[in-house]
């Protein structure tokens, strides 16, 4: 099942490509400081009834070398089916784009990370036809960034560190350092990372720690930032209205156009469960239509289930 942690752990590579250089350093893969990064379609489906989709696919063009593809997968638990699906992803992308492929797997669990390193082989009577060797990021090799100044120098890496170590009892130290760093950055950047982090922490004690940090009314004191305004307005106008305002502010901060009809739909919604789902999607959507798309598909599926087509 796709979780909010799953989404945030790979989506951050799409939104913040500056994360790639320190990540490749951790993995021991040479990478120039300057590289052009573009997002490619994650659809690797060949037969329409069987949908196959990589979490994130990036085309990376280093300033000092040849282009390659980076396929990013987030893995929460061991899944033996990945032994074949990951090999398929690599082979398909290599054939389709005619570029070498690196497979990067992110994990928050050490046991899952050890399994994910593979190699995953296709063998017959001792002969190996092909072998897949993922690169893996996990609590074992992602540093715990607990210094505010270090976090401020690379907010993307600090956020990724917090998500990766979200199950660690020492996660609070990372969150406190990042909290302090966000207080010193610009409002739009703070809105992005604070929202992505809350989503990425998932259902962990670390998320509650982050919410407590964010609950201080003197956060960004007196600077009139989006976070401060959203919090204060939410307190004054009730939880549902506060959630709606947060969604609209976050979309605005990301530069996403919100037509009047969609704005009214969000502002008038009183279903906290639905508002929370929309809020979870705001860091990832590319348009306001994407915000509602999953709910529309769910409604359509329910309609088909109640009124199946006659054979």
C-alpha positions, 0 to 999 in steps of 0.5 A: 500500500502506498503511504504518505512516507512512501510518497515523500521519500521519493518525491523529494528527489523530483522537487529538490534535485540538489539532494542528488549530490550529497546522496551520491556522495553517501553511496560512493558514486562519483557525481559532479556538483552541477547536473541537469535533472529532468523528471521522466514518465514513471510508467513502464507499462507495456501491456495495458491491463498490467500497470507497472510504475516506478516511483520516480524516474529522473534523467541526470546529465552531469556537467562532467560526464554522460547522461543516465537514468535514476529510478527511485523506489521507496520500500517499506517492507521486504517484498520478494516480488521486487526481485523481478519487478526491479529487474524489469524496471531497469531493463525496460528503461534501459531499452526505452531510453537507451541510457544506463540506469541506476536503481536507488531504493530508500528505506526507513527500516534497516532489515528491509534495507539489508534485503534491498541491496540484493543482488537479485539474480535470474539464474539457471543451473548456476548460470546467471542471465542477469543481476540487479544491484540496487543502491540503497539509502537507509538509517545505516548510511544516511547521517542524522543531521542534528546541528541547526547550521548543518541543516540550514546549509542543505534543507533537502538533506536534513528533511530526508534525514528526518524521514529516513530516521523517523523510527529512531528514538533520537529522531527528535534531535533531527527535528529540532535542528530542522525546526531551527533551520526553517525559522531562518529561511524564507517563507515559501521554502519553510512551507514546502519542507515543513509540509513535506516533513509532516507527511513523510513522517507518517504514523510515527511518534516523530510526527507528533514531535514535529506537530508539537514543535510546529504548534508554538505560536511564536514560530516565525514570530512577527514575520507574518509568514504563511505558516504563522498566518495559517496556524493563527487563522486555523486556531481562530476559525476552527479546524476545518477552515484552518485545514482548508486555508492551509491547503490553499496557502500550500498550493499558492506557495507552490505556484499552482493556479486554483480556479474559483470553483476549486477554491470554493470547493476546498474552502466550503468543505467540512469533512476533516478526513477529506481535507486531510487527504487533500492536505497530504497531496498538496506537496505532490500534485502538479495541478489542482485537478490532481488534488481531486482526481483520486477521490473522483476515481474512488467514487467511480469505482464505487459506482461500478461496484454498485451497478456492475455492467451486465455480461 
